[in-house]
Amino acid sequence: MNLFQFKIPENLWFLLLVPALIGFFLFSQHIKKKKIRTFGSPDLIRKINTDFSKYRIIFKFIILMTAVIFLIVAAARPQIGSKIKTDAGKNREIMIALDVSNSMLAQDIKPNRLSRAKQIISDIYTKNSGDRIGLIVFAGEAFVQIPVTSSLTSVDVFLSSINTETVPVQGTNLTKAMELAEDMFDETENSDKFILILTDGENHEQSAIESAKKIHEKEIVISTVGLAKKFAVPIPEAKNGEYKKDKNGNVVLTKLNDVILTQIANAGGGKYFETGNYSNDLKQIQKQIDNLGKTEGKTEIEEYADLFPYFIFIALTFLLLEFLFLERRNHKLSDWSVFK
């Protein structure tokens, strides 16, 4: 953050004229001395012309050069920050991974698991609008739905189009979800990076835990939200509302796999959240987001105030002083004279 700046800094190049003017002044004084010597001894002439003072000439020149310097600096438009904006929040990047496998249609969480997840995501976007947030959807594969951005106007438009058919390959591949989320972060951005996985956890692959460990080693925090209950429930079919059945005609049941989700959160340095009361769930998730890392937000200057009028005033004051200060002694003020 720059509190002081020059709006037209190229005008400062005119300061190079100051050494040239000093050189010209010294050269002119040298020529003047040579001319005086042609008339006689300098000491004799000084005794005859008692009003003359070389020190006054030097002092007047110093005053004049000071005025010139202030005028040049004024021409460069010096400015100081007058309105400073500080983002009191954290500088964060958040990747949300949403499970869209068929089991997310189960209604043990009202109105169903997927709808509850969308509500949570919508509120996270609203409460953290100053952060850079992205969204991926996953089942057997993972796809980017919203790139990491801080300029999203309405996440609900994107969420409304998400369903269990968004990802054609079924399953719950948590490893691919985490790896894609990691790839979406800006490595050049000095920020706290956070992955939040919303799923029912129907995944039993050990590789997901190992993947979480490797990602966390890069200072990325991973937390999980278990969107299911611990008792088994049937999975409604998206098209006809009937319950999903296996090849033998048996109703397929689904329940929360909180063990794998807890292990992933522990490996990722984050927390596991089990869905219960919606407002309390969101409060707990938001609390962790608020406590993420130590990278403070940026402080920016919104407006600058011009200082050049003050520099012009000082320059004019020196010019007036130079005009009033005579090269010759004033006998009426001889008792006050600084230079003899």
C-alpha positions as CSV (number, residue, x, y, z in Angstrom):
1,M,0.0,0.0,0.0
2,N,1.4,3.4,-1.1
3,L,0.1,6.3,1.1
4,F,2.1,8.8,-0.9
5,Q,2.4,9.0,-4.7
6,F,3.1,11.4,-7.6
7,K,0.3,11.5,-10.2
8,I,2.6,12.8,-12.9
9,P,6.0,11.5,-11.8
10,E,7.6,12.2,-15.1
11,N,7.6,15.9,-14.3
12,L,10.2,15.2,-11.6
13,W,12.8,14.9,-14.4
14,F,12.8,18.7,-14.4
15,L,14.7,18.5,-11.1
16,L,17.7,17.9,-13.3
17,L,17.5,21.5,-14.2
18,V,18.5,22.5,-10.7
19,P,22.1,21.3,-10.9
20,A,22.3,23.0,-14.3
21,L,21.1,26.3,-12.9
22,I,23.5,26.0,-10.0
23,G,26.3,25.4,-12.4
24,F,25.2,28.4,-14.5
25,F,25.1,30.6,-11.3
26,L,28.6,29.6,-10.2
27,F,29.9,30.2,-13.7
28,S,28.3,33.7,-13.9
29,Q,29.8,34.6,-10.5
30,H,33.2,33.5,-11.8
31,I,32.8,35.7,-14.9
32,K,31.7,38.6,-12.7
33,K,34.8,38.3,-10.5
34,K,37.0,38.4,-13.6
35,K,35.3,41.5,-14.9
36,I,35.7,43.2,-11.4
37,R,39.4,42.4,-11.5
38,T,39.8,44.3,-14.8
39,F,38.8,47.5,-12.9
40,G,41.1,47.0,-10.0
41,S,41.7,45.1,-6.7
42,P,38.5,43.3,-5.5
43,D,39.3,44.3,-1.9
44,L,39.6,48.0,-2.9
45,I,36.3,47.9,-4.9
46,R,34.6,46.2,-2.0
47,K,35.7,49.1,0.3
48,I,34.4,51.6,-2.2
49,N,31.1,49.9,-2.8
50,T,30.1,49.2,0.8
51,D,26.5,48.3,-0.1
52,F,27.6,45.2,-2.1
53,S,27.3,41.7,-0.4
54,K,28.2,38.5,-2.2
55,Y,26.5,36.5,0.6
56,R,23.2,38.2,-0.1
57,I,23.5,37.2,-3.8
58,I,24.2,33.6,-2.8
59,F,21.3,33.6,-0.3
60,K,18.9,35.0,-2.8
61,F,19.9,32.3,-5.3
62,I,19.3,29.6,-2.6
63,I,15.9,31.0,-2.0
64,L,15.1,31.0,-5.7
65,M,16.3,27.4,-6.2
66,T,14.2,26.3,-3.3
67,A,11.1,27.9,-4.9
68,V,12.0,26.2,-8.3
69,I,12.2,22.8,-6.6
70,F,8.8,23.2,-4.9
71,L,7.3,24.3,-8.2
72,I,8.7,21.2,-10.0
73,V,7.4,18.9,-7.2
74,A,4.0,20.6,-7.4
75,A,4.0,20.0,-11.2
76,A,4.4,16.2,-10.4
77,R,1.1,16.3,-8.5
78,P,2.0,14.9,-5.1
79,Q,-0.9,13.0,-3.5
80,I,-1.6,11.3,-0.2
81,G,-4.2,8.6,0.5
82,S,-7.3,10.2,1.9
83,K,-9.7,7.3,1.9
84,I,-8.3,3.9,2.9
85,K,-10.3,0.7,2.6
86,T,-9.3,-2.3,4.7
87,D,-10.7,-5.7,4.1
88,A,-11.1,-6.9,7.7
89,G,-11.8,-10.5,6.5
90,K,-9.3,-13.1,5.4
91,N,-7.9,-13.6,2.0
92,R,-9.4,-17.0,1.1
93,E,-10.0,-19.4,-1.7
94,I,-12.8,-21.9,-1.2
95,M,-13.5,-24.9,-3.4
96,I,-16.8,-26.7,-2.7
97,A,-17.2,-30.2,-3.9
98,L,-20.8,-31.4,-4.2
99,D,-21.8,-35.0,-4.4
100,V,-24.4,-35.6,-7.1
101,S,-24.6,-39.4,-7.0
102,N,-28.0,-41.1,-7.0
103,S,-27.9,-41.7,-3.2
104,M,-28.0,-37.9,-2.7
105,L,-31.8,-38.1,-3.6
106,A,-32.5,-40.0,-0.3
107,Q,-34.9,-38.2,1.9
108,D,-33.5,-38.9,5.4
109,I,-32.4,-35.2,5.2
110,K,-35.4,-33.0,4.3
111,P,-36.3,-32.3,1.5
112,N,-33.5,-34.6,0.3
113,R,-29.7,-34.7,0.7
114,L,-29.0,-32.9,-2.5
115,S,-31.4,-30.0,-1.8
116,R,-30.0,-29.6,1.7
117,A,-26.5,-29.4,0.2
118,K,-27.6,-26.8,-2.3
119,Q,-29.0,-24.7,0.5
120,I,-25.7,-24.8,2.4
121,I,-23.7,-23.9,-0.7
122,S,-26.0,-20.9,-1.5
123,D,-25.6,-19.6,2.1
124,I,-21.8,-20.1,2.0
125,Y,-21.6,-18.0,-1.2
126,T,-23.8,-15.3,0.4
127,K,-21.9,-15.1,3.7
128,N,-18.4,-15.1,2.0
129,S,-19.0,-12.9,-1.0
130,G,-15.6,-11.3,-0.6
131,D,-13.8,-14.6,-1.0
132,R,-12.9,-16.4,-4.2
133,I,-15.2,-19.4,-4.3
134,G,-15.5,-22.2,-6.8
135,L,-17.8,-25.3,-7.2
136,I,-17.3,-28.7,-8.6
137,V,-19.7,-31.6,-8.9
138,F,-18.8,-35.2,-8.6
139,A,-20.0,-38.8,-8.6
140,G,-17.9,-41.4,-10.4
141,E,-16.1,-38.5,-12.1
142,A,-15.6,-34.8,-11.1
143,F,-16.3,-31.7,-13.2
144,V,-15.9,-28.0,-12.6
145,Q,-19.3,-26.2,-12.3
146,I,-18.0,-22.7,-11.3
147,P,-14.3,-21.7,-11.5
148,V,-12.8,-20.0,-8.5
149,T,-14.1,-16.4,-8.6
150,S,-15.1,-13.5,-6.4
151,S,-17.4,-11.9,-9.1
152,L,-20.3,-14.4,-9.2
153,T,-23.6,-12.6,-9.2
154,S,-26.0,-15.4,-8.4
155,V,-25.0,-18.9,-7.5
156,D,-28.6,-20.1,-7.3
157,V,-28.8,-20.0,-11.1
158,F,-26.0,-22.6,-11.3
159,L,-27.3,-24.6,-8.4
160,S,-30.8,-24.9,-10.0
161,S,-29.3,-26.7,-13.0
162,I,-27.5,-29.3,-10.9
163,N,-29.0,-32.8,-10.5
164,T,-28.0,-36.4,-10.3
165,E,-27.7,-36.5,-14.1
166,T,-25.1,-33.7,-14.2
167,V,-22.3,-36.3,-13.9
168,P,-23.0,-39.3,-16.2
169,V,-20.8,-41.8,-14.3
170,Q,-22.3,-42.9,-11.1
171,G,-20.4,-43.6,-7.8
172,T,-18.8,-41.4,-5.1
173,N,-15.2,-40.8,-6.1
174,L,-13.9,-38.6,-3.3
175,T,-10.3,-38.8,-4.5
176,K,-11.1,-37.3,-7.9
177,A,-13.2,-34.6,-6.3
178,M,-10.4,-33.5,-4.0
179,E,-7.7,-33.7,-6.7
180,L,-9.8,-31.5,-9.1
181,A,-10.5,-29.1,-6.3
182,E,-6.8,-28.8,-5.6
183,D,-6.1,-28.1,-9.3
184,M,-8.5,-25.2,-9.3
185,F,-6.6,-23.1,-6.7
186,D,-4.3,-20.3,-7.9
187,E,-0.8,-21.3,-6.8
188,T,0.4,-17.8,-7.2
189,E,-2.3,-16.4,-4.9
190,N,-1.1,-15.8,-1.3
191,S,-4.3,-17.0,0.4
192,D,-5.8,-19.6,2.7
193,K,-7.1,-22.5,0.7
194,F,-10.1,-24.6,1.8
195,I,-11.9,-27.6,0.3
196,L,-15.4,-28.4,1.6
197,I,-16.9,-31.7,0.5
198,L,-20.6,-32.2,0.8
199,T,-21.5,-35.9,0.5
200,D,-23.2,-38.8,2.1
201,G,-19.8,-40.5,2.1
202,E,-20.7,-43.8,0.3
203,N,-17.1,-44.4,-0.5
204,H,-14.8,-47.0,0.9
205,E,-11.6,-46.3,-0.9
206,Q,-8.4,-45.9,1.2
207,S,-6.9,-43.7,-1.5
208,A,-9.2,-40.8,-0.5
209,I,-7.5,-40.6,2.9
210,E,-4.1,-40.7,1.3
211,S,-5.1,-38.1,-1.2
212,A,-6.3,-35.8,1.6
213,K,-3.0,-36.1,3.4
214,K,-1.0,-35.1,0.3
215,I,-3.2,-32.2,-0.4
216,H,-3.0,-31.0,3.2
217,E,0.8,-31.0,2.9
218,K,0.4,-28.1,0.5
219,E,-1.3,-26.1,3.2
220,I,-4.8,-26.8,1.9
221,V,-7.5,-27.5,4.6
222,I,-10.1,-30.2,3.8
223,S,-13.4,-30.5,5.7
224,T,-16.4,-32.8,5.1
225,V,-20.1,-32.5,5.6
226,G,-22.0,-35.8,6.1
227,L,-25.4,-35.3,4.4
228,A,-27.2,-38.4,5.6
229,K,-28.4,-40.2,8.7
230,K,-26.8,-43.3,10.2
231,F,-29.9,-45.5,9.5
232,A,-30.4,-47.0,6.1
233,V,-33.0,-45.5,3.8
234,P,-34.1,-46.2,0.2
235,I,-33.0,-44.1,-2.8
236,P,-35.9,-42.6,-4.9
237,E,-35.5,-42.8,-8.7
238,A,-35.2,-39.3,-10.2
239,K,-37.7,-40.0,-13.0
240,N,-40.6,-42.0,-11.6
241,G,-40.2,-41.5,-7.8
242,E,-40.0,-45.2,-7.2
243,Y,-37.3,-46.7,-5.1
244,K,-34.1,-47.8,-6.7
245,K,-33.7,-51.6,-6.9
246,D,-30.7,-53.9,-7.6
247,K,-30.6,-56.6,-10.2
248,N,-32.4,-59.0,-7.9
249,G,-35.3,-56.6,-7.4
250,N,-34.3,-55.7,-3.9
251,V,-34.6,-52.0,-2.7
252,V,-31.2,-50.4,-2.6
253,L,-30.5,-48.8,0.8
254,T,-28.1,-46.0,1.7
255,K,-26.8,-44.6,4.9
256,L,-24.1,-42.2,6.2
257,N,-20.5,-43.3,6.0
258,D,-19.2,-41.0,8.7
259,V,-16.1,-43.1,9.3
260,I,-14.5,-42.3,5.9
261,L,-15.6,-38.7,6.1
262,T,-14.1,-38.2,9.6
263,Q,-10.8,-39.8,8.4
264,I,-10.6,-37.6,5.3
265,A,-11.3,-34.5,7.5
266,N,-8.6,-35.5,10.0
267,A,-6.1,-36.2,7.2
268,G,-6.9,-32.9,5.6
269,G,-6.4,-30.9,8.7
270,G,-10.1,-29.9,8.8
271,K,-13.3,-30.9,10.6
272,Y,-16.1,-33.3,10.0
273,F,-19.6,-31.9,10.2
274,E,-22.6,-34.2,10.7
275,T,-25.9,-32.8,9.4
276,G,-28.5,-32.1,12.0
277,N,-30.2,-28.8,12.5
278,Y,-29.7,-26.7,9.4
279,S,-29.0,-23.3,11.0
280,N,-26.6,-24.9,13.5
281,D,-24.9,-26.8,10.6
282,L,-24.3,-23.7,8.7
283,K,-23.1,-21.8,11.8
284,Q,-20.5,-24.5,12.5
285,I,-19.2,-24.6,8.9
286,Q,-19.1,-20.8,8.8
287,K,-17.2,-20.7,12.0
288,Q,-14.4,-22.8,10.6
289,I,-14.3,-20.7,7.4
290,D,-13.9,-17.6,9.6
291,N,-11.1,-19.1,11.6
292,L,-9.1,-20.2,8.5
293,G,-5.4,-19.4,8.4
294,K,-3.6,-16.2,9.2
295,T,-3.4,-14.5,5.8
296,E,-5.0,-11.1,6.3
297,G,-7.0,-9.4,3.6
298,K,-5.6,-6.5,1.6
299,T,-5.6,-2.9,2.5
300,E,-6.3,-0.6,-0.4
301,I,-6.5,3.2,-1.0
302,E,-9.7,4.2,-2.6
303,E,-9.0,8.0,-3.0
304,Y,-6.0,10.3,-3.0
305,A,-5.9,14.0,-1.9
306,D,-3.8,16.4,-3.9
307,L,-1.0,18.2,-2.1
308,F,0.3,20.4,-5.0
309,P,-1.5,23.5,-3.7
310,Y,0.6,23.4,-0.6
311,F,3.8,23.1,-2.6
312,I,2.8,26.0,-4.8
313,F,2.0,28.1,-1.7
314,I,5.5,27.4,-0.3
315,A,7.1,28.1,-3.7
316,L,5.3,31.5,-3.9
317,T,6.4,32.3,-0.4
318,F,10.0,31.7,-1.3
319,L,9.6,33.8,-4.5
320,L,8.2,36.7,-2.5
321,L,11.0,36.4,0.0
322,E,13.6,36.4,-2.8
323,F,11.9,39.5,-4.3
324,L,11.9,41.4,-0.9
325,F,15.5,40.3,0.0
326,L,17.8,42.9,-1.7
327,E,21.3,42.2,-3.0
328,R,22.5,45.4,-1.4
329,R,22.4,46.3,2.2
330,N,19.6,48.5,3.5
331,H,21.3,51.0,5.9
332,K,18.0,51.6,7.7
333,L,18.1,47.9,8.7
334,S,21.8,47.6,9.1
335,D,21.5,46.7,12.7
336,W,19.3,43.8,11.7
337,S,21.5,42.6,8.9
338,V,22.5,39.0,9.0
339,F,25.0,39.2,6.1
340,K,27.7,41.9,6.3
